[in-house]
Every structure is written in structure tokens, then in C-alpha cells.
């Protein structure tokens, strides 16, 4: 299934998928840009940590939303 998703991402970037088809593929929550999705998840984790602790600098082993947020 991951191969199919990768093929769909490539087809979209190449302009082979029209906006209507892309909208249809959005319904099952296909991630078009994996780097953007990872950034968004990591940012949400950092914000959750900050909201919970009141701090933006997290210790090395800190986590939030099951993601590491600490800096070393």
C-alpha cells in the first residue's frame, strides 16, 4: 500500500492527477508531503510540551504526544 501512496504522490507532483482526483484521495487521509506531515506532528508535540510545562526548552529525554521534543 505504501508503494501505491508513493506513486500517487509522484503523479500529483508531476501534474498527472487533477484536482478532482486529488480531492477524492484526500478523503482516506493520504499524506501528500511526508516531510510537511512530520513537521506538523513535531510542532504539535512541541506546542503540547510547552502548554503542559510552561517551558519551551525541553530536557533531552522529554516527550509529548508520544514524540521526542527534547534537545541535546
C-alpha positions as CSV (number, residue, x, y, z in Angstrom):
1,X,0.0,0.0,0.0
2,X,2.9,2.4,0.8
3,X,4.2,1.9,-2.8
4,X,0.8,3.0,-4.1
5,X,0.8,6.1,-1.9
6,X,4.3,6.9,-3.2
7,X,3.2,6.5,-6.8
8,X,0.2,8.8,-6.2
9,X,2.5,11.5,-4.6
10,X,4.8,11.3,-7.6
11,X,1.8,11.6,-10.0
12,X,0.5,14.6,-8.2
13,X,3.8,16.4,-8.3
14,X,4.2,15.6,-12.0
15,X,0.8,17.1,-12.7
16,X,-0.8,13.8,-13.7
17,X,-3.5,13.9,-11.1
18,X,-6.2,16.5,-11.5
19,X,-7.7,18.5,-8.5
20,X,-10.9,16.4,-8.5
21,X,-8.9,13.1,-8.2
22,X,-6.7,14.7,-5.5
23,X,-9.8,15.7,-3.6
24,X,-11.0,12.1,-3.8
25,X,-7.7,10.8,-2.5
26,X,-7.8,13.3,0.4
27,X,-10.8,11.5,1.9
28,X,-8.8,8.5,3.1
29,X,-6.3,10.9,4.6
30,X,-3.4,10.4,2.1
31,X,-0.4,12.4,3.1
32,X,0.9,14.1,0.1
33,X,4.0,15.6,1.6
34,X,5.6,13.4,4.3
35,X,8.2,16.0,5.4
36,X,5.4,18.5,5.9
37,X,3.3,16.0,7.8
38,X,6.3,15.1,10.1
39,X,7.0,18.8,10.7
40,X,3.4,19.4,11.6
41,X,3.3,16.5,14.1
42,X,6.6,17.5,15.7
43,X,5.4,21.1,16.0
44,X,2.2,19.9,17.7
45,X,4.3,17.9,20.1
46,X,6.5,20.9,20.9
47,X,3.4,23.1,21.5
48,X,1.8,20.4,23.7
49,X,5.0,20.2,25.8
50,X,5.2,23.9,26.2
51,X,1.5,24.2,27.1
52,X,1.9,21.4,29.7
53,X,5.1,22.6,31.3
54,X,5.2,26.3,30.5
55,X,8.7,25.8,29.1
56,X,9.9,25.8,25.5
57,X,13.3,24.3,26.2
58,X,12.8,20.6,26.9
59,X,15.3,18.2,28.5
60,X,16.9,15.6,26.3
61,X,14.5,12.8,27.1
62,X,11.3,14.8,27.2
63,X,8.3,13.7,25.1
64,X,4.9,15.0,24.3
65,X,2.2,13.3,22.2
66,X,4.4,10.2,22.0
67,X,7.1,12.2,20.2
68,X,10.6,13.2,21.5
69,X,10.7,17.0,22.0
70,X,14.0,17.4,24.0
71,X,17.2,18.9,22.7
72,X,20.6,17.7,23.5
